[in-house]
Amino acid sequence: MPHLVLEYSSNLALEVQPTLLRLNQALVASGHFEENAIKSRAVLLEDYLVGTQPQARRAFLHLRLAILTGRTLEEKKQVADILGAAVQKEQRWPQDTQVQVTVDVVDMQRETYFKLSLQ
């Protein structure tokens, strides 16, 4: 915990590892998470559609952060804002393409979450 999933449309030239590192560093800097507890991954989406106009030049990047229950709405909003800012930093967006960046912070039930850490 936490689990960060970055989904992005294939028309973005995203440098995945530097982006994930920047996001993980932002989560640590927030003061809410331990460095070695953060698990992040990226999912490139070849099949996608933004809106109803397939010919339109549109792209998206969506972050979903799953965290254990117990944080306030204000804390979740703060983390969402931090991630939104971090993902934009040093990013090269395609010209003439509308890019939508979204962040969603969701709760995982503490009572049903299982974690085992092996060396």
C-alpha positions in Angstrom: 0.0 0.0 0.0 -0.4 2.4 -1.7 -0.9 1.0 -5.2 -0.5 3.5 -8.1 -1.7 2.6 -11.6 -0.9 5.0 -14.4 -3.0 4.3 -17.6 -2.2 6.3 -20.7 -3.2 6.4 -24.4 -0.7 5.2 -26.9 -0.5 8.5 -28.6 1.5 10.0 -25.7 5.2 9.6 -25.8 5.5 8.9 -22.1 8.9 8.1 -20.5 7.5 5.6 -18.1 10.3 4.9 -15.6 11.2 8.5 -14.9 7.5 9.3 -14.6 6.9 6.5 -12.1 9.9 7.6 -10.1 8.7 11.2 -10.0 5.3 10.0 -8.9 6.7 7.8 -6.2 9.0 10.6 -4.9 5.9 12.9 -4.8 4.1 10.3 -2.7 7.0 10.0 -0.3 7.3 13.8 0.0 3.6 14.1 0.9 4.4 12.5 4.2 1.6 10.0 4.0 3.5 6.9 2.7 6.6 4.9 3.4 9.0 4.8 0.5 9.2 1.0 0.3 5.5 0.5 0.5 4.7 2.3 -2.7 3.9 0.0 -5.7 3.4 1.7 -9.0 3.0 0.5 -12.6 2.0 1.8 -16.0 -0.4 0.5 -18.5 -0.1 1.5 -22.1 -3.5 1.5 -23.8 -3.5 0.8 -27.5 -7.3 0.5 -27.7 -9.0 3.6 -26.5 -11.4 6.4 -27.5 -11.8 9.8 -26.0 -15.3 11.1 -26.8 -17.3 10.2 -29.8 -15.1 11.5 -32.6 -12.5 8.8 -33.5 -10.6 11.2 -35.9 -10.1 13.8 -33.2 -6.6 14.3 -31.8 -7.2 13.4 -28.2 -5.2 11.7 -25.5 -5.4 10.9 -21.8 -3.4 9.9 -18.8 -5.2 8.6 -15.7 -3.7 7.9 -12.3 -5.5 5.7 -9.8 -4.1 5.6 -6.3 -5.6 2.9 -4.0 -4.9 3.6 -0.3 -6.0 2.0 2.9 -9.1 3.5 4.6 -8.6 6.1 7.3 -7.5 9.2 5.5 -9.7 12.4 5.4 -11.1 13.8 2.2 -8.7 16.7 2.6 -5.7 14.4 2.8 -6.9 12.5 -0.3 -7.4 15.8 -2.2 -3.9 16.9 -1.2 -2.4 13.7 -2.5 -4.5 13.9 -5.8 -3.2 17.4 -6.3 0.4 16.4 -5.6 0.2 13.5 -8.1 -1.5 15.8 -10.7 1.3 18.3 -10.5 4.1 15.6 -10.5 2.8 13.9 -13.6 2.9 17.1 -15.5 6.4 18.1 -14.5 9.0 17.6 -17.2 6.4 16.1 -19.5 6.3 16.7 -23.3 2.8 16.7 -24.5 2.0 16.2 -28.2 1.2 19.3 -30.2 -2.3 19.8 -31.6 -3.6 17.1 -29.3 -6.1 17.6 -26.4 -4.6 15.8 -23.4 -6.8 15.1 -20.4 -4.9 14.3 -17.1 -7.1 12.8 -14.3 -6.3 11.5 -10.8 -8.6 9.3 -8.7 -7.8 8.4 -5.1 -9.8 5.4 -3.9 -10.0 3.5 -0.6 -9.0 -0.2 -0.1 -10.7 -1.8 2.9 -8.1 -2.0 5.7 -10.0 -5.0 7.2 -9.7 -7.1 4.0 -6.3 -6.0 2.7 -3.6 -8.6 2.9 0.1 -7.9 2.7 3.1 -10.2 3.1 6.6 -8.9 2.8 9.2 -11.5 2.0 12.8 -10.4 2.2 
